[in-house]
């Protein structure tokens, strides 16, 4: 990594503690990723992004701010990035994926709180992540009580806008979410000084849809008998999608998929013949959460899909690009985002249906379900993947 210490100093970061984090990541990445054999050449781009994770992209965001632009930090895939980009701002994901940040979160949150939430709060308050320092405003959502409390705490340190996500999916709930999007548009216009028009929103919808199409193309290539890319690499790509420049990410991912298409034609795969196929289901796995994929794949199995926010939930379903009025576009956004299935909704049988579908589509032999939160039960209402996934796929729970 180049020397970004001056930039980090200007951001008010705790450099001594940050150095500890920077020492660990390259070793972990090398052990998990660079040890793989027969990786596609196109993975070199994503290797570079991780090697400069706290440098290149943060510098781009700061340059955008110097030109008068705003940077918005988001924590959930229900927040419509399209609105942020339509207002001339940049959206960047801020999900806390490292245990390194949890102690900072526990200074202000109960220890029993979800570690993902504690890490997100700790990353901001301990001043060890540039993305959390750069964002001019955070956009939160009401997917759980822990997050609601986190937004209150973070709002004491940085502007926060909270979107009230309905807990059911009736027509009136979709309409309510459309109203939340309208409120977000008004807040973005006020905060950025830029008007969101039908033209700017249409361009932003196309921008984010293109990223979804590229990820969909990548995942489709994992359905073949011997996938041309590992599950670990696909997970890394999904993780990077949350904060990389969307146009550049789309270009590089499509370029990689061109290479993968050729590998499929040439019969080049990355697994041993007959490797058991695994679908992951449940909690999102932000950088540097690679351990479970690494354990599965170094044990001789193949991770072929993720039913998670860092997986199919992020890119499945496109926003209708045929709407020409702002009202129509807002409704199209609401309809698309309310198709995402999350544990916060009731009834929640749709997630089980999603897992069954993915088992069939990806010809999975088993499902691995991580459960990060404490006291999280297999048959709990907040863990709706209980029951038989299929007659052929075995289910493994990782606590």
N, C-alpha and C positions, 0 to 999 in steps of 0.2 A: 504494500500500500504506500502511496505517496505520502508526503508529510502534510497533514491537514491540521496540525496542532494550533496554528494561528486561527483557523476557522472555528475550531472547537472552543478555543479560549474566548473568542468574540461571542459565542453562543452561551457563555457562562457555564460550561460543562465542568464537572469534577474530573480533571484529567488523570489524576492518580488512580482513581477507582476505574475510570474508563480504560486505562492501560491494562488493567487486569482482565477485563472483558476481551480486549483486542488480542491478548496473548493466547487465550483459550480457543477462539473461533478458528484460526487457521489450522491448528492441530486437529480439532474435531472434524473440520471439513476434509482435510487430507486423509484422515483415517476412514471416513465414511465414503467419500466421493472419488478422490483421486486414486484410491486403491482398486477401483473397478476396472475390469478388463473389457476391451472391445467397445468402449464408449463411442458414440457418434462424435464426429469432429465438431459439429455445431454446438455441442455442449461447452465449447471453449468460451462462448459469449457469457453464459451463465456463471462459469467459473470466475470470469473477470468481474462480473457484477458483485459476487460475494466477496471477492478479494478486496474490492473497493466499497464495501457495503456502507461504511460511514463516511465516505469521501465523495465519490463522483456524483451520485444522485443528490445528496445534501447540497453540494456546491451548485448544482443546477437549480435547485429550489431557491437557494439564496440569490442567485443571479436573477431569477424571476421576480423575487421581491424587490431587488434593487431597481428593476424597471417599473415598479409600481404594482406588481401583481400580488395576489394573496395565495397562501398555501393552507389548505384545510386538511386536518387530520381526522381520519375515520377509523372505526373499530369493528364495523359489522357490514356484511354484504347486503343488508337491507337499505343502507344509505345510498341513494342514487348518485353515483359519480357524475352522471350526465349533467345534472344541474350545476355542479361545481364547475365543470369545464365550460358549460354554456355561459357562465358568468365571468369567464376569462381567468378563473383561478385554476389551481392544480390540486387534485385530491391525492392523498397518500395514505396508505394503510398504516395503522399504529398498533396492531395487535401485539401484546407482550408475550413473546414466545420463550423467554429464558428464565430459568430458575434464579439466575443472577439478580434479577430485579425484584423477586418476591419479598425479601426482607424489607426493602424500602416501602412496599405496599403495606406490610404488616405493622408499620409504624402508625398507620391511620385507619387500618381495616382489621376486623377480627381475623384471627388465624384460620378459622374455619371457612373463610371466604374462598371462592374459586381461585386457584393459583393464576389463571389467565388474567383475572381482574386485578389481583394483587401485583402481578408483574407489570401491567399497563400503568397503574398508578405509581409504582416504584420507579419505573423508567423515567417518568416526568419529574417526580419530586427529588430523586437522587441525582438528577442532571447527568446521566450517563448515556443517553441516546440522542444523537443530533436531530433525528426526525421529530422526536417529542419536543425538542427545544425550538425547532424552526417553525412549526405550525402556528399560524396566526390565530386559528380557532379550531376547536374540536367539534365534531358532529357526533353526538351520542344517540342512543336509541333505548327503548324500554323493553329489551328482551329478557331481563331478569332483575330481581331486586338488588342483587349485588352491583350490577352496572348502574342502576339508578343512584345508589349511594356514592359510587365512584364519580359520577358526573358532578354531584354536589361538592365533593372534595376537590376535584380538579378545577371546578369553576372558581374556586378561591385563588387560583394561580394563573388561569388562562381562560379567555372567553369560550363558553360552551353553548352550543345549540342542541337541544334534545328533541328528537322526533318521537312522537307517541305512537308506537307500533300496536295496532289492534291485536287482540289475543285469539280472535276467531277469523274465519274467512268467508263470512256471509257477504252478499252484495253491498250491504251498508258498511261493512268493514273495509272493503276495497275502496268505496267512496270516501271513507274517513281517511284512508291512506293517501288518496289523491289530494285531500285538503291539507294533509301534512306536507306533501310535496309543494303545494302552492305556498304554504307558510315558509318552507325552506327557500323557495325562489325569492320571496320578498326579503328574507334575511340576507341572502347572498347578494341581492341587488344593493341593499343598504350597506353591507359590509365591504363590497368590492367597488361600488360606484358604477357598476356596469349593468346595463339592462339585459335581461334574459329574453330573447326574442324567439319566434318560431324558427327563424333561420339558424340562430346560434344553437338552439336546443336540437334541431334536426342534425346539425353537423356533429354535435356531441354524442347523440344517440348512435350515429354511424360509427364514430370513433370507438366507442365502448363495445358496440356490437361486433366490430371487426376483431377486437381482442377476444371476445367470446368465441367467435368462429375459429380463430387460430387455436385456442385451447380445445375446442371441440374436435378439431382435426387431429390434434395430438392424442387425445384420448381415444379416438376411433382407431388409431394405429395400435393401441394397446389391446385391441380385441382379437388380433390375429393369434394363431396358434403359438408362435414364438415371437413375442413382441420385440421390435427393433430398438427399444429403449427401456431402461430399468424403471421400476416404480420409484426408486429414490430420485432418479433424474427428473421424472415427471412431477414428483412432489416439489422438488426444488424450483422447477419452472413455474408451478402454480403459486408458490410462495413469492417469487420475484414479481409475478403479475400484479401484486397488490401495491407496489411502490415504483416500479419502473415507468419510464415514459411510455404511455400506451401505444403511440404510433410506432416507436422504435421496437417495443416488445412484440407487437404484432408482426412487424417485418422480420425480426430475428426468429420468431417461433415458426412462422411460415417457411422461412429458409431452412430451419432444422427439419421441418416436416417433409420438405422436398427430399432431403437426404434420407429420411426415414422411409419414405415411399420407395426410394431406390433400394434400400436395404431389404425391404420386404420382397421386392421383385427378385433380388439376388439371393433370397433365402437366408439372410443374415439376421440372427436373433441374439439376445444377450443371456438367455437362460439355457440350462441343460434340457435336453429333450425329456418331456414328461413331467416337468416341474409343476408342482401343485400351484393352482392359481388362487390368489387371495384378494378379497375386497376389504378395504378398511371402512369402518362406519363410525360416525360419532363426532367427537370434539375436533375442531380445527387444529392443525399442526403448523404453527408459524415457525420461521427460522429462529433458533437452530434445532427444532424438533425433528430429528432424522432417525433417532435411536430405534424406534419400533420397526420402521421400514428396513433398517440395516440388519436388525436381528432376524427378521423374516427372510430377507433375501440372502444373507450369508448362511442361512440354514437350508438353502436349496429350493426355496419357494419363490414364486413370482407375484409381486404386488401389481395388480392389473387395473385397479380403480379405487377411488376414494369417494365414499358418500359422506362428504364433509364440506365445510365452507372453503377449505383449501382443497377443493375437488369439484365434483359435478355441480354442487349447489351454486358455485360461483359463476359458472358460465352457461348452464343449461337455460333454455328459453331466451329468445331475442326480444327486444322491444320492437314493436311495429314501426317500421320506418316509413310507412305510407301516410302517416298523419301530417297534415299541412297546417293545422292551427295549434296554437299553444295549448288550448283546452284539450284537444284531441291527443296531443303528445303527453300531457300530464296524465290523462286517463290511461294511455298506453303504458306509461312508466309504472303506474300503480298496479295495473293488471299483471305486468311481468314480475315485479318484485314480490307481489303477494302470492306468486306461484312457488316461491322458495319455501321449502318445508323445514321447520325448526321446532325444537322441543317446547318453545314458548306457546305454541298453538294448541287449541283443543277444539274438536277431537284431533288426534295426531296419528291416525292410522296411515296417513299418506307417506310418512317416513318409512314405515315397514314395507309399504308397497314399493317405494323407491329402491330399497335394499333388495327385495325380491327381483325387481326388474334388472338391477345391475348384476345380480348373480346370474340371471339368464343371459343378458347381453354380453357379459365378459366371460361367460362359461367358468364361473368360479367354483372351486372345490371347498372353500371355506371363507368365513367372515371373521375378521379381527375387530373387536370393538374396544377402543381405549376409553377409560372412564377416569378423567383427571380429577374431578371434584371429589371432595371428601364425602363420606356417607352416601355415595351415589349407588343406588340399588339397581340390579339388573331389571327388576320388574317395577321400578319406580315410575311414577307418571312423568317425571322429568327425564327419564331414560327410556324412550318409547320404542326401542328396538328389541324388546323382549319377545319371546314366543318363537315359533319355528320360522326361520327365514326361508327355507325350502326343504325338500325331502332329501336333497343331495349335498347341500353345503353345510359343513360343520361350523359352529360358532364358538369363538374363543374370546373371553373377556380379559382385558388387561387393566388392572387397577393400579 
